[in-house]
Amino acid sequence: MKYILIAEDDRFYGNVYKVKLGRLGYEVVIVQNGEEVITEVKKKKPDLFLLDMIMPVMDGFTTIKALRAMEDFKKTPIIILSSLSQEEDRQKAMQFGANDYLVKTNISINDVAAKIKAYLGE
């Protein structure tokens, strides 16, 4: 079973992702911020990250940089799912090492699931 770690401080979005991806057969853990991502990856290595950009404690940009600095996560897919829709935010996230950048208001949960399947080679 593939393991997806989601960093999302909005409980509504977090629950939507957890239910949908769980129904598709993924193990899903939700944390509230980037600092919790770093704590969780020490327990179990995710197959994919789904990160919000605007989070308390440690934002998405800092989280991407921290993950890419860790040997185990240099190639693990990181998909950004954010309400930040500015092109400069997308470019910055991609420069830091994100694989994809999706705007929450512009994409359905089914499209997010399809992206995840593609990155996991399913």
C-alpha positions in Angstrom: 0.0 0.0 0.0 1.4 3.4 -1.0 1.8 5.9 1.7 0.9 9.6 1.2 1.8 12.3 3.7 -0.3 15.4 3.5 0.5 18.7 5.1 -2.7 20.7 5.3 -3.8 23.0 8.1 -7.4 23.3 6.8 -9.3 20.4 8.4 -12.0 20.4 5.7 -9.5 20.0 2.9 -7.5 17.5 4.9 -10.5 15.3 5.5 -11.6 15.4 1.9 -8.2 14.3 0.7 -8.0 11.6 3.4 -11.4 10.1 2.6 -10.9 10.2 -1.2 -7.4 8.8 -1.2 -8.2 6.2 1.4 -11.0 4.9 -0.8 -8.5 4.6 -3.6 -6.4 2.3 -1.4 -3.7 4.7 -0.1 -2.5 4.9 3.4 -2.9 8.6 4.3 -1.5 10.6 7.2 -2.4 14.3 7.7 -0.3 16.8 9.6 -0.9 20.5 10.2 2.4 22.0 9.2 5.9 21.5 7.8 7.5 20.9 11.1 5.2 17.9 11.6 6.1 16.6 8.2 9.8 16.4 9.3 8.7 14.6 12.4 6.5 12.1 10.5 9.1 11.2 7.9 11.4 9.9 10.7 8.7 7.3 11.6 7.8 6.1 8.1 9.0 7.1 4.6 6.1 8.4 2.3 5.8 7.5 -1.3 4.5 11.0 -2.1 4.0 14.3 -0.4 0.9 16.6 -0.8 1.8 20.0 0.7 -0.1 23.2 1.3 2.0 26.3 1.1 0.4 28.5 3.7 0.8 26.7 7.0 1.7 27.7 10.6 5.1 27.0 12.1 6.8 25.9 8.9 5.4 26.9 5.5 5.4 24.9 2.3 8.5 26.6 0.7 10.6 25.8 3.8 9.2 22.3 3.9 10.2 21.6 0.3 13.7 22.8 0.9 14.0 20.7 4.1 12.8 17.5 2.4 15.0 18.0 -0.7 18.0 18.4 1.7 17.3 14.9 3.1 19.0 12.1 1.2 15.9 9.8 1.5 13.6 12.4 -0.2 15.6 13.9 -3.0 13.4 12.1 -5.6 10.1 11.5 -3.7 7.3 13.3 -5.6 6.1 16.5 -3.9 2.8 17.9 -5.2 1.8 21.4 -4.0 -1.9 21.9 -3.5 -2.3 25.5 -2.4 -4.6 28.5 -2.6 -1.7 30.6 -3.7 -2.3 31.2 -7.4 0.5 33.6 -8.3 2.9 32.5 -11.0 5.8 33.6 -8.8 4.7 31.3 -6.0 4.5 28.4 -8.4 7.9 29.1 -9.9 9.5 29.5 -6.4 8.0 26.1 -5.3 9.2 24.4 -8.5 12.7 25.9 -8.0 12.8 24.5 -4.5 12.1 21.1 -5.8 8.3 20.6 -6.1 7.2 18.2 -8.9 3.8 19.8 -9.5 1.9 22.9 -8.3 -1.9 22.7 -8.2 -4.3 25.6 -7.2 -7.0 24.2 -4.8 -9.8 26.4 -6.3 -8.9 25.3 -9.9 -8.8 21.5 -9.5 -11.2 18.8 -8.4 -10.3 16.0 -5.9 -10.6 13.5 -8.8 -8.0 15.4 -10.8 -5.7 15.5 -7.7 -6.1 11.8 -7.4 -5.3 11.3 -11.0 -2.1 13.3 -10.6 -1.1 11.3 -7.6 -1.7 8.0 -9.5 0.5 9.3 -12.3 3.4 10.3 -10.0 3.2 6.9 -8.3 3.2 5.1 -11.6 -0.2 3.6 -11.3 
